[in-house]
Amino acid sequence: MLSFLIKPKILQVETTNDCNSNCKICMRRHLNRLVGYMSFEDFKKLPLKDFNEVALHGWGECLLHPDLFKMVSYVKSLNIKASLCTNGTLLDKRLEELLNSGLDEIAFGIFSLDGKEKVLENIKKLIEEKNERNIPLTTYIDVTMFKDNLDHIPEIIDVGIELGVDGIVLHRLFDIYGVDPDVKYGLSSKEEKEFLTNLLSKYKNKIKVYPPLPHTTPCRILLNCIFVRWDCMQSPCVYLTEDSLGDARTSYSELRKRHILYIKKMVKKNDICKYCIW
């Protein structure tokens, strides 16, 4: 691999790994890390200005962080794209902060519509307000695909169209812990291809649907993104948060050097990387 070509320009910052939900498909409860929140002062010590985008989410619900939108506004003061992914449950409590922050993109993680009445109402209100105020905020519903929810994904997309979101992002469920033995997780390549072909055809002229891309080694996440935990430690990616590469309050060149070293030496040896389907 030509190291000089690896220049990750997305910084994913886990502002907190605290969460107000306990989703059956989430690996968070299997991660052996302390729960905490990144301080705003530490956040500003990250080499933010060297990235094209800062994505403010990780293994937690980012809207729990009291300084989340101070962080967003700070990123925007550097003329950098700011994005986040949320479960949407707290959106009504922080709507004004969000709309005034300059946030560029927001995705709502929804893999089932069960019990999501409040979340859908929150999304509806956000879209109404941002349209009324002419705020250039792009909205997505982020859907995790797995065997048990395939039949429900069209319903989720239909709701997204009704709400007026800008797109639907689909990604694979990568379960390395066997989170819930009652959940049927993986899809075969054939099953995935057949499902996506039918789905993309159905919604071709209705809404933009972003399917998961073919897996590569190293994966596109490693090649394009650097991950920082709430405690300011650099990790290879969101699935490898228990592997620390060092303190991220340093220069971009140092973050990149560590990242490339990991890719060179560990990708083919690490069990998570070997079985990753992202």
C-alpha positions in Angstrom: 0.0 0.0 0.0 1.2 3.5 -0.9 1.2 5.3 2.5 1.4 8.8 1.0 -2.1 8.2 -0.5 -3.7 7.6 3.0 -4.8 11.1 4.1 -8.0 10.7 6.2 -10.0 13.9 6.1 -12.9 12.9 8.3 -12.5 13.1 12.1 -15.0 11.1 14.0 -15.2 12.4 17.6 -17.0 10.4 20.3 -18.2 13.3 22.4 -19.6 10.7 24.9 -20.2 7.0 25.1 -23.2 7.5 27.5 -26.6 6.5 26.1 -30.2 6.8 27.0 -31.2 3.7 25.0 -30.3 0.0 25.0 -30.9 -1.2 21.5 -30.9 -4.9 21.0 -28.5 -4.7 18.1 -26.0 -2.3 19.7 -22.5 -3.6 20.8 -22.1 -0.7 23.2 -22.8 -2.7 26.3 -20.0 -5.2 25.5 -17.3 -2.5 25.4 -15.1 -2.5 28.5 -14.6 1.3 28.8 -15.5 3.9 31.4 -18.5 6.1 30.5 -17.6 9.7 30.2 -17.8 13.0 28.3 -15.2 14.9 26.4 -14.7 18.4 27.7 -15.1 21.4 25.3 -11.5 22.5 26.1 -10.1 19.1 25.2 -12.2 19.1 22.1 -10.6 22.3 20.9 -7.1 20.8 21.4 -7.8 18.2 18.6 -6.3 19.1 15.2 -9.8 20.0 13.9 -8.6 22.5 11.3 -6.8 19.8 9.3 -9.9 17.9 8.5 -12.7 18.5 6.0 -15.4 17.1 8.2 -15.9 16.5 11.9 -18.5 13.8 12.7 -19.6 14.2 16.4 -20.8 10.7 17.3 -19.6 7.4 18.6 -20.7 4.7 21.0 -23.2 6.9 22.7 -26.1 9.4 22.3 -24.4 12.7 21.3 -27.4 14.8 22.3 -26.7 13.9 25.9 -23.5 16.1 25.8 -24.3 19.6 27.2 -21.6 21.2 25.0 -22.4 19.4 21.8 -23.6 22.4 19.9 -20.8 24.6 21.3 -18.6 22.0 19.6 -20.6 22.2 16.4 -20.4 26.0 16.3 -16.7 25.8 17.0 -16.2 23.5 14.1 -18.2 25.8 11.8 -16.1 28.8 12.9 -13.2 26.9 11.3 -15.2 26.6 8.1 -15.3 22.8 8.4 -18.3 20.5 7.8 -20.1 19.3 11.0 -22.3 16.2 11.1 -23.8 13.9 13.7 -25.9 10.8 14.1 -28.5 10.5 16.9 -31.4 8.3 18.1 -33.5 11.5 18.0 -35.1 11.0 21.4 -33.8 14.3 22.9 -34.2 16.4 19.8 -37.2 18.3 21.0 -35.2 19.5 24.1 -32.3 20.8 22.0 -34.0 21.9 18.8 -33.2 25.6 19.0 -29.6 24.9 19.9 -29.3 22.6 16.9 -30.9 25.0 14.4 -28.7 27.9 15.6 -25.4 25.8 15.6 -24.7 25.7 11.9 -24.8 21.9 11.7 -24.5 20.7 8.1 -25.9 17.1 8.4 -27.9 15.0 10.8 -28.8 11.4 10.6 -31.3 9.5 12.7 -30.6 5.9 13.5 -33.8 3.9 13.1 -33.8 0.2 12.4 -37.4 -0.3 13.5 -40.5 1.9 13.8 -41.6 0.2 17.0 -41.9 2.8 19.8 -40.5 5.5 17.6 -43.6 7.8 17.7 -41.8 10.6 19.6 -38.7 10.4 17.5 -40.7 10.7 14.3 -42.6 13.7 15.7 -39.2 15.2 16.7 -37.9 14.7 13.1 -41.1 16.2 11.6 -40.7 19.3 13.8 -37.1 19.7 12.9 -37.7 19.6 9.2 -40.7 22.0 9.5 -38.6 24.5 11.4 -35.5 24.3 9.2 -37.6 24.6 6.1 -39.5 27.6 7.5 -36.2 29.3 8.5 -34.4 28.3 5.3 -31.6 26.6 7.2 -29.4 24.5 4.9 -29.4 21.3 7.1 -29.3 17.9 5.3 -31.3 15.2 7.0 -31.0 11.4 6.7 -32.5 8.3 8.2 -29.7 5.8 8.9 -31.0 2.2 8.7 -29.1 -0.8 9.8 -29.9 -3.8 7.7 -30.1 -7.3 9.1 -32.3 -10.4 8.5 -34.9 -9.6 11.1 -35.8 -6.1 9.8 -35.6 -6.4 6.0 -39.4 -6.5 5.6 -39.7 -3.3 7.7 -37.1 -1.2 5.8 -39.6 -0.1 3.1 -41.9 1.1 5.9 -39.1 3.1 7.3 -38.3 4.6 3.9 -41.9 5.5 3.3 -42.0 7.3 6.7 -38.8 9.1 5.7 -40.4 10.3 2.5 -43.5 11.5 4.3 -41.4 13.4 6.8 -39.4 15.0 4.1 -35.9 13.7 4.9 -33.2 14.2 2.2 -32.0 10.6 2.0 -31.9 7.1 3.4 -28.5 5.6 4.4 -28.3 1.8 4.6 -25.5 0.0 6.3 -24.7 -3.6 7.3 -25.0 -4.9 10.9 -21.6 -6.0 12.0 -22.0 -8.0 15.2 -18.8 -9.3 16.7 -20.2 -10.1 20.2 -23.5 -11.9 19.5 -25.3 -9.1 21.2 -28.7 -10.7 21.2 -29.1 -14.5 20.5 -32.7 -13.9 19.4 -31.7 -11.6 16.6 -31.0 -13.0 13.1 -28.1 -10.8 12.0 -26.1 -11.4 8.8 -27.1 -11.4 5.2 -25.4 -13.5 2.6 -24.0 -11.5 -0.4 -26.7 -13.0 -2.5 -29.5 -12.0 -0.1 -28.1 -8.5 0.2 -27.7 -8.0 -3.5 -31.3 -9.2 -4.2 -32.8 -7.1 -1.5 -30.9 -3.9 -2.5 -31.7 -4.4 -6.2 -35.4 -4.5 -5.5 -35.3 -1.7 -3.0 -33.3 0.7 -5.1 -35.6 0.0 -8.1 -38.7 0.7 -6.0 -37.5 4.1 -4.7 -35.5 5.2 -7.7 -37.5 8.3 -8.4 -38.9 8.8 -4.9 -35.9 9.4 -2.6 -32.2 9.1 -2.7 -31.2 5.7 -1.1 -27.5 5.2 -0.3 -26.7 1.4 -0.2 -23.6 0.0 1.6 -20.6 -0.1 -0.6 -18.6 -3.4 -1.3 -16.2 -4.2 1.5 -12.5 -3.6 0.9 -9.4 -4.3 3.0 -8.4 -1.9 4.4 -12.0 -0.7 4.6 -13.0 2.8 3.4 -13.6 3.8 7.0 -9.9 3.2 7.9 -8.8 4.9 4.7 -10.9 8.0 5.1 -11.6 8.5 8.8 -9.7 8.9 12.1 -11.6 8.1 15.3 -11.2 9.8 18.7 -12.8 8.5 21.9 -14.4 10.7 24.5 -11.2 10.5 26.6 -9.2 12.0 23.7 -7.5 8.8 22.8 -7.1 7.9 19.2 -8.4 4.5 18.0 -8.3 2.8 14.6 -12.1 3.0 14.1 -15.4 2.9 15.9 -15.2 -0.9 16.1 -11.8 -0.8 17.6 -12.3 1.7 20.4 -10.6 -0.6 23.0 -7.3 -0.2 21.0 -5.6 3.0 21.8 -3.1 4.5 19.4 -2.2 7.5 21.7 -3.4 10.9 22.8 -5.3 12.7 20.0 -4.5 16.2 21.4 -1.6 16.4 19.0 -0.9 17.3 15.4 -2.6 15.9 12.3 0.7 14.5 11.1 1.1 12.5 14.3 -2.5 11.1 14.1 -1.9 10.2 10.5 1.4 8.5 11.2 -0.1 6.3 13.9 -3.1 5.5 11.7 -1.0 4.4 8.8 1.2 2.3 11.0 -1.9 0.5 12.3 -3.1 -0.1 8.8 0.2 -1.5 7.7 0.8 -3.8 10.7 -2.5 -4.8 12.1 -5.3 -4.9 9.6 -4.6 -8.4 8.4 -3.9 -9.7 12.0 -6.8 -8.1 13.9 -9.8 -10.4 14.3 -12.3 -7.6 14.0 -10.7 -6.3 10.8 -10.5 -9.8 9.3 -14.2 -10.3 9.7 -15.4 -6.8 9.2 -18.1 -6.3 6.5 -18.2 -2.5 6.4 
